[in-house]
Structure formats: structure tokens, C-alpha cells
């Protein structure tokens, strides 16, 4: 999840979210993340909130969490486990 991949991931995520209910995004397969990736994670939270979804992330990569902390955005990421 970096500057080169977030565009496609944004579109994929937007199409994948259901109209209602709960969504948990498993991030265990994420091997690379930069600030653009964290911005995408925040955008998905915003999108889910707009749609009224219960939303969370599981298996947050340590690098993503560290970048969110640096940007004072950690509290905005609903994490179901660490």
C-alpha cells in the first residue's frame, strides 16, 4: 500500500464494501505501506462511516501503525486486534 498502488486499492475497496452491516479488513498480507497507504486506510474509515457500516481493521502492519502515530491519526483507525 503505497503511492503507486493506492489508486487501484481505493477503487477496489469502494466497490467491495457492502451496503450495510460490518466490515473487517484483514491487513496481514500488506508487506509495504507508506503515508499514502495510511491515508487510504483513513479514507476507507471515512467511506464506511458515510455508509453507516461497522468497520475495523485486523492485523494492522506495525509500519502502518507507526506512521499513523506520527501523524496523530492512530485514534482514527478502528483496530480490532494488534
Backbone as JSON, one array per atom type, in Angstrom:
{
  "sequence": "XXXXXXXXXXXXXXXXXXXXXXXXXXXXXXXXXXXXXXXXXXXXXXXXXXXXXXXXXXXXXXXXXXXXXXXXXXXXXXXXXX",
  "N": [[0.85, -1.16, 0.0], [1.12, 1.74, -1.2], [2.14, 4.87, -2.65], [2.03, 4.17, -5.33], [0.11, 2.2, -5.54], [-2.26, 2.87, -4.24], [-4.38, 4.11, -5.64], [-5.67, 2.16, -7.27], [-6.32, 0.38, -5.22], [-8.05, 1.93, -3.69], [-10.31, 2.19, -5.36], [-11.0, -0.54, -5.58], [-11.57, -1.17, -2.91], [-13.75, 0.54, -2.4], [-15.7, -0.52, -4.1], [-15.98, -3.01, -2.96], [-17.07, -2.79, -0.42], [-19.94, -3.55, 1.49], [-23.46, -2.64, 1.29], [-24.6, -2.39, 3.78], [-24.1, -3.34, 7.26], [-21.3, -5.06, 8.72], [-17.79, -4.61, 8.4], [-14.62, -6.01, 8.31], [-11.35, -5.43, 7.66], [-8.71, -7.34, 6.79], [-5.39, -6.93, 7.21], [-3.14, -8.47, 7.03], [-1.72, -9.38, 4.82], [-0.36, -7.22, 3.84], [2.64, -5.98, 2.83], [4.14, -3.76, 2.36], [3.95, -0.38, 3.24], [3.25, 3.06, 3.07], [2.95, 6.6, 3.77], [0.89, 7.3, 2.04], [-0.54, 4.94, 1.91], [-1.5, 4.79, 4.56], [-3.14, 7.02, 4.49], [-5.05, 6.05, 2.72], [-6.17, 4.01, 4.3], [-7.4, 5.58, 6.24], [-9.22, 6.92, 4.59], [-10.88, 4.8, 3.83], [-12.07, 4.31, 6.3], [-13.54, 6.67, 6.56], [-15.26, 6.42, 4.36], [-16.66, 4.07, 5.03], [-17.94, 4.94, 7.36], [-19.57, 6.92, 6.3], [-21.31, 5.32, 4.88], [-22.56, 4.05, 6.92], [-21.54, 1.74, 8.02], [-20.32, -0.77, 10.29], [-17.04, -0.86, 11.09], [-13.71, -2.11, 10.91], [-10.17, -2.74, 11.29], [-8.02, -5.54, 11.04], [-5.05, -7.16, 12.14], [-3.13, -5.09, 11.76], [-0.38, -3.73, 10.07], [2.77, -3.18, 11.64], [4.31, -1.0, 10.68], [2.38, 0.65, 9.44], [0.85, 1.37, 11.63], [2.79, 2.77, 13.1], [3.28, 4.93, 11.37], [0.75, 6.11, 11.43], [0.69, 6.9, 14.1], [2.72, 8.84, 14.12], [1.53, 10.77, 12.56], [-0.5, 11.55, 14.22], [-2.89, 10.14, 13.95], [-3.64, 7.69, 14.84], [-5.77, 7.13, 16.62], [-7.92, 7.38, 14.96], [-8.11, 5.11, 13.49], [-9.91, 2.26, 13.47], [-9.1, -0.51, 15.15], [-9.29, -3.93, 15.43], [-7.68, -5.85, 16.54], [-4.25, -6.23, 17.58]],
  "CA": [[0.0, 0.0, 0.0], [1.97, 2.91, -1.3], [1.71, 5.87, -3.62], [1.82, 3.54, -6.63], [-0.98, 1.22, -5.52], [-3.47, 3.3, -3.53], [-5.47, 4.44, -6.56], [-6.4, 0.93, -7.59], [-6.87, -0.17, -3.98], [-9.2, 2.76, -3.31], [-11.45, 1.78, -6.2], [-11.35, -1.9, -5.21], [-12.21, -1.11, -1.6], [-15.05, 1.2, -2.53], [-16.62, -1.47, -4.74], [-16.11, -4.22, -2.14], [-17.83, -2.56, 0.8], [-21.37, -3.83, 1.35], [-24.36, -1.51, 1.52], [-24.85, -2.3, 5.22], [-23.5, -4.41, 8.04], [-19.97, -4.89, 9.32], [-16.64, -4.92, 7.55], [-13.3, -6.06, 8.91], [-10.34, -5.56, 6.62], [-7.53, -8.05, 7.28], [-4.21, -6.33, 6.58], [-1.99, -9.36, 7.24], [-0.98, -9.55, 3.58], [0.31, -5.98, 3.45], [4.08, -6.08, 3.06], [4.74, -2.43, 2.23], [3.0, 0.7, 3.45], [3.82, 4.39, 3.3], [1.93, 7.54, 4.24], [-0.26, 7.23, 1.13], [-1.3, 3.78, 2.35], [-2.22, 5.17, 5.77], [-4.21, 7.91, 4.05], [-6.09, 5.18, 2.17], [-6.84, 3.37, 5.43], [-8.28, 6.61, 6.81], [-10.3, 7.16, 3.63], [-11.83, 3.69, 3.95], [-12.83, 4.55, 7.52], [-14.5, 7.73, 6.24], [-16.24, 5.85, 3.44], [-17.5, 3.15, 5.8], [-18.77, 5.75, 8.24], [-20.57, 7.56, 5.43], [-22.29, 4.29, 4.5], [-23.17, 3.52, 8.12], [-21.01, 0.4, 8.29], [-19.43, -1.05, 11.41], [-15.81, -1.06, 10.33], [-12.47, -2.24, 11.67], [-9.01, -3.38, 10.66], [-7.33, -6.55, 11.83], [-3.65, -7.44, 11.78], [-2.52, -3.85, 11.28], [1.08, -3.81, 9.99], [3.43, -2.25, 12.57], [4.72, 0.24, 10.0], [1.2, 1.49, 9.26], [0.51, 1.9, 12.95], [3.81, 3.77, 13.44], [3.02, 6.13, 10.55], [-0.47, 6.73, 11.96], [1.08, 7.57, 15.35], [3.49, 10.03, 13.77], [0.58, 11.76, 12.05], [-1.57, 11.73, 15.21], [-4.12, 9.58, 13.37], [-3.85, 6.34, 15.35], [-7.09, 7.02, 17.23], [-8.93, 7.36, 13.9], [-8.13, 3.79, 12.86], [-10.55, 1.25, 14.33], [-8.32, -1.74, 15.06], [-9.93, -4.96, 16.23], [-6.62, -6.55, 17.25], [-2.93, -5.64, 17.25]],
  "C": [[0.9, 1.23, 0.0], [1.44, 3.82, -2.4], [1.36, 5.25, -4.97], [0.61, 2.62, -6.68], [-2.29, 1.73, -4.93], [-4.63, 3.64, -4.45], [-6.32, 3.22, -6.88], [-7.03, 0.32, -6.34], [-8.08, 0.62, -3.5], [-10.45, 2.32, -4.07], [-11.92, 0.37, -5.81], [-12.08, -1.93, -3.86], [-13.6, -0.52, -1.67], [-16.09, 0.27, -3.14], [-16.9, -2.68, -3.86], [-16.95, -4.03, -0.89], [-19.3, -2.84, 0.57], [-22.2, -2.57, 1.61], [-24.66, -1.32, 3.0], [-24.14, -3.43, 5.93], [-22.15, -4.04, 8.59], [-18.89, -5.31, 8.33], [-15.4, -4.94, 8.42], [-12.31, -6.33, 7.8], [-9.08, -6.16, 7.26], [-6.31, -7.53, 6.5], [-2.97, -7.21, 6.69], [-1.15, -9.54, 5.97], [-0.23, -8.32, 3.12], [1.78, -6.06, 3.83], [4.77, -4.72, 3.04], [3.64, -1.4, 2.43], [3.77, 2.0, 3.66], [2.68, 5.32, 3.71], [0.71, 7.56, 3.32], [-1.15, 6.04, 1.49], [-2.1, 4.07, 3.61], [-3.37, 6.11, 5.42], [-5.36, 7.1, 3.45], [-6.86, 4.49, 3.29], [-7.82, 4.35, 6.09], [-9.46, 6.91, 5.89], [-11.33, 6.04, 3.69], [-12.67, 3.82, 5.21], [-13.91, 5.59, 7.26], [-15.62, 7.2, 5.36], [-17.2, 4.92, 4.19], [-18.44, 3.9, 6.73], [-19.9, 6.41, 7.45], [-21.68, 6.58, 5.04], [-22.97, 3.66, 5.71], [-22.72, 2.12, 8.48], [-20.26, 0.35, 9.62], [-18.13, -1.52, 10.78], [-14.63, -1.2, 11.27], [-11.39, -2.87, 10.8], [-8.49, -4.45, 11.6], [-5.93, -6.73, 11.27], [-2.97, -6.24, 11.11], [-1.0, -3.99, 11.22], [1.73, -2.79, 10.94], [3.85, -0.94, 11.92], [3.54, 1.17, 9.8], [0.8, 2.14, 10.57], [1.51, 2.98, 13.37], [3.59, 5.06, 12.65], [1.77, 6.85, 11.04], [-0.16, 7.47, 13.26], [1.8, 8.87, 15.07], [2.55, 11.15, 13.31], [-0.58, 12.03, 12.99], [-2.91, 11.22, 14.7], [-4.44, 8.2, 13.9], [-5.25, 6.15, 15.9], [-8.21, 6.97, 16.19], [-9.06, 6.01, 13.21], [-8.74, 2.77, 13.81], [-9.87, -0.11, 14.15], [-8.94, -2.77, 16.0], [-8.93, -5.82, 16.99], [-5.28, -5.93, 16.85], [-1.98, -6.67, 16.74]]
}
